[in-house]
Amino acid sequence: MSEWVDRRFWLETDRPGERMAAGSPLPGVYLLSARQSDRSCVEYHSDFRVCLLQPGQRGVGARYRCRGQHGAGAGEIMAFEPGDHHVTTQVTGKVSFDVVGISFERLQAAARELGLRSEFHFKSAQINQPEVAASLQRFVLCAAAGGDALELECHYAALLSRLIEHCGEAHAPFKRTDFVPHFGVRKMRNYLRENFVENATLEDLARGSGLSRFSFAHEFKRHVGLPPHRYLKLRRACEARRLVEKGVPIGEVTFMLGYTDVPFLTRTLKTYFGATPARWRDAFRANSPVRG
């Protein structure tokens, strides 16, 4: 892999020594890399994402909650689906990792091409598959080096093939069991997923769940991993970052998502992701080549 030289623009975050690079190397494909990070990430996912903790790191790892409790070490992969959120509960050492995001449409289309008759789903949120890790690393390195379109598409196709072959459910059930077993909590979590701009009250959410206010607050945090207000803020912040990456003006993002003003949005995104919206937008543009 030594033939590739990383030519990306790296963003220095608000944490000493931590650097990040994000971009879109292909349509419908997202790439985020972090180096020397001890950040306890909390994130909502609107697409399929695979996060590889770079191989060869000694004494590093992460524990996280997503569809259960999991742990990942160097060379292992954290896997998330659209609608998932994860909460990092422990980070050991300064971790370097790479994240590849693939839109729902692109991944399902690839699964159909490869003969999968049902929707693709990850069998687990934690994956230990050296072949998949190697393919992911090759794709990231090629994208970071600004590889030509054909080379990049070939590495992307290889990554998808291995993901679908090694990491998908053998026979996806017709209706998957949600990891949140309580119907009322699940219903209100789904409501907050779609209505994250609204200022919901605890009383309204509790009424919708069929529980008392105190029972709902307790059960939501127990099953989801975050209290309702933090889940709502997370969902809104991740949508704000997505819009910023798409090039929507920051003032417009502020208005669309109901933030008080631009400074408040700026503080929010810096808290969650380590950089202001303007710096994140500029870095993302620098790493997103226009391909014909």
N, C-alpha and C positions, 0 to 999 in steps of 0.2 A: 504493500500500500504506500510505499515511499515515493511513488511517482506523482502523488498529488500534493499540492501546496495550498494551504488554506489562504484564500484571498478575501475572506469576508471582512466586513466592518464590525469590530467588536465594541460593545457598549460597556463602559465602566458603570457599575450600579452604585447604590448607596452603601454597599457593604465592602469593607476593605478586601481587596484581592479578587472579588467576584467579577466575572465578565460574562456578558451574554451576547448572542448573535441570533437574530430571528429573520426569517424571510420566506418567500414562496418560490421555490426553484422550478415548480411546474404548476399548471392550473389545477386547483383543488388539492394541492399538497402544501403542507406547512412544515417548516423546519425551525426548531429552536435548540440552541446549544448553550450550555452553561459550563463554566470552568471555575473550580475552587469555590464551590458554593456550600454553605452550611444553612441555607435558607429552608425553613419549614414551610413547604409550599402547600397552599390550599387553592384548589382550582376546579372550576366547572368546565366540562368538556362538551363541545357542540359537534365534535367529529370523532373518528377513531384516532387514538393516539397510542404510540408505543414509545416508551422512554427507556433507553439503554444506559445503564451505569457503565461507563467506559471500562473495558477489560484492563487488567494489569494494575489497578489501583490497590494499594494495600491498606487494610484496616478501615475501609469505608463501607457505608451501607445506609439503608433507610428503612424505617418501618412506616407503614401507611395503612389507612383505612379506606377501602373501596370494595363494596360487595364482600365484606369480611375484613379480617386483619391479615396483613401480609408483610413480608420482609424481602428486600432485594439487596444483593451485594454486587461487587464488580463483575461485569459480564452478564448480568441478569437484566430482565426486561419487566417493566411495569406496563400493563395493558389496560386501556380505558375505552369505553364505548360512548357514543352520543347519549347525553343525558346523565352520564356518570359524573360524580365529583369525587375528588380524593382529598384526604386530610393527612399530611405527613405528621406523624406523631413523634418521630425521633430521627435525627440525622447524626451519623457517626463520621467524624472527620470532614475534610473539605472534599466534596464530591464533584466530579466532572461527569456530565451526562449529555445525551443528545435525544431530542424528541422529534419524531416524525408524525405529523398529523395528516390523515387522509379523509376526505369528505365521505359522507355516507354513500352518496351516489357512485363515486369512483370505486370504492371498495366493493360494493354489492355488484357493480357491473363486472369487475374483475372476477368475483366469485362465480358469477354466471358463466363467464367465458371459460373458467376452469372446471365447469361441470357441477358446481354446487347448486342443488335444486331448491334449497331454502335459504333464508337470510343468513349471512355470516354473523357469528357471535364468537367472542373469545371464550375458550373453555375456562379460563381463570384470569384474574387480574395480576397474576405473577407468573412469569414464564422463564424457564431455564432451558433454552434451546440454542446451543452454540452456532448452529447453521444460520438461524434467524439473526442472531446477534452479528455474525460476520457479514451477512447481506445488508443489514441496517447500517453497519459501520461503513461499508463500501459505498452505499448510496450517499450517506452524509459527506464522506470525504470527496466524492465526485462533485456533489453540489457545491461544497465549500470551495473547491478549486475552480469552479466555473466551467465544468466539463461541457462538451458540446451536447446538443439536444439528443442525438441518437444514443450516445454513451450513457447519458443520464436516464433516458427512457429504458434502456436495457437493464441498468442496475435497479431502477424502480420496479420493473416487471419481475425481476428475480426476487426482490424483497416481498412483493405481494404474493408471489407463488409460494414462497416458504412460509409466510404468515398464514395463508389459507390452508396449506398442507399440514403444518405442524401445530398451529395455535388455535384453530377453530374447533367448535364442537363437532363431533362426528355426525351426530344426527340432532340438529337443533330442534327442540320441542316446538310444537305448534304455538304454544303460548308459554313464554318463559316465566318462571317464578321470580317475582321482584324480591330483592334482598330486604326490603322493608315489609315485614309481615302484617303490620297493623293497617287495616284498610283505610281508616280515617286519616292516619298520619301520611300514608302513601298518597291519598287523594289530595291533601293540602300541600305536600311536597311537589306534586305534579302541577298544582295550581300556581305555586310560586315560580316554578320553572318557566311558565308561560306568561305570568303576569308580574314580572319583576319590576316594572316601572311604577306600579301602584303602591300606595302606602297602606298595606294591610294592617289591621289591628289584631292583637292576640285574641280578643274576644271573637272577631269574625272567623279567624282560623280555627279556633277551638269549636265554635258552633258548627263549622263545616266538617270537622272531624268527628263530631259526636261526643267529644270529651269536655271536661271542665277546663278552664284556662290553665290551671296549675298542672293537671294531668297531661294536657296536650304539650305544654312546654317541656315537661320532663320526658315524655315518650318521644317527642320529635328529636330531642338531642340524643337520647339513648339509641334510637334506630338510625338516624341520619348522620350523627356524628358532629353536628353543629346545632346550636339553638336557631330557631326560626329567623331571627333578625340577622344573624351572621350569614345564614344561607342566602337570604334575600340580597344582602350587600355583596356577597361573593358572586352571585349570578349576575347582578348588575355590573360589577366591575369587570368581569370577564367579557360581557357583551360590549362594554365601553372599549376595552382593548381591541376586540375584534373589529369594531367600527373604525377605530383609529388606524389599524393596520390596513383597512380597505381604502383609506384616504378620506374618510368623512371629516370635514372641518371640526376642530375640537369644540368650538362654540356650539356647533350643531349637535354634536354628541351630548354635550351638557344639557341642551334643551330637550333632546329626544328621550333621554333617560331620566329626566327629572332631577338632575343634580342642581344644587342651589346656585352655583356659579362655577366658572372655569377654575379658580383657585381650589375649590373643594374637590372637583374632579381630579385636578393635578395631585393633590395630597393623597387622594384615594388610590390612584394608580401607582404612585410612588410607594405607598405602603404595601400594596399587594405584590408589585412586580419589580420594584427597585429603581424605576426611572419615570420621569415625567412623560405625559402623552406626546409632547413635541419631540423629545429625544427618542422615544420608542418608535414613533412614526418615521422619523428620518433614518434611523438605523434599519428599520424594516424595508424601506424603499431602497436603501443602498444594497441590500442583500436579495432583492427580488428582480432578477433580470427579465426583460420583456422578451419572450420567445415567440417566434412566428409559427 
